Amino acid sequence: MATPELNLEQVQYIVRQLAEFITDQRQKLAPLAQPLTEEQRVCFAPYFPTSILTNTRFVRVDNLVDPPFYPELEKLGFSNLPQSSSMAAATFVDVVAAQQDFYDVLRFHELVHALQYQQLGLAGFAERYVAGFMNGGGYEHIPLEQNAYELDRRFAADPHQKIDVLAEVNRWIREERF
């Protein structure tokens, strides 16, 4: 499906809107979120920096919400926007909200996103998410998602293998794959 052509100002506007939405969701959900348990931190310690495991919080919600600017994007011709209703979870910097019960592979995937935010910053993450969507034509082609899915598949296939998630995320940044 073709993605509408937008000018630089329109793309920058979408990036700002996404960053504001992420910030709003983080602020709303952070007071409700809980840290990983000690057992969960031990499980993920071989893969993630301590700062990610200590600072990332998790909350179960009834429903994730779509960004409020989606109607504007639909008017511009976007018809394949990522729908929150079909997502298991979403990460808002260091707060993960899930509309289903958490399990290890889901936590792992979302911790990858928390690490991506840490390395790229909120603005950098939002910019790359929008660019990835627009360049790839859909959610499944967003490189930030591809990176997280690749790593969670490796974790799921063998939870005892050594995966240096920080090194992998930094490699993708260095290689400009995001």
ABEGO torsion letter per residue (X at the ends): XBBBBBBAAAAAAAAAAAAAAAAAAAAAAAAABBBBBAAAAAAAAAABBAAAAAABBBBBBABBBBBAAAAAAAAAGBAABBBAAABABBBBGABBBBABBBBAAAAAAAAAAAAAAAAAEAAAAAAAAAAAAAAAGEAAABAAAAAAAAAAAAAAABAABBBBAAAAAAAAAAAGAX
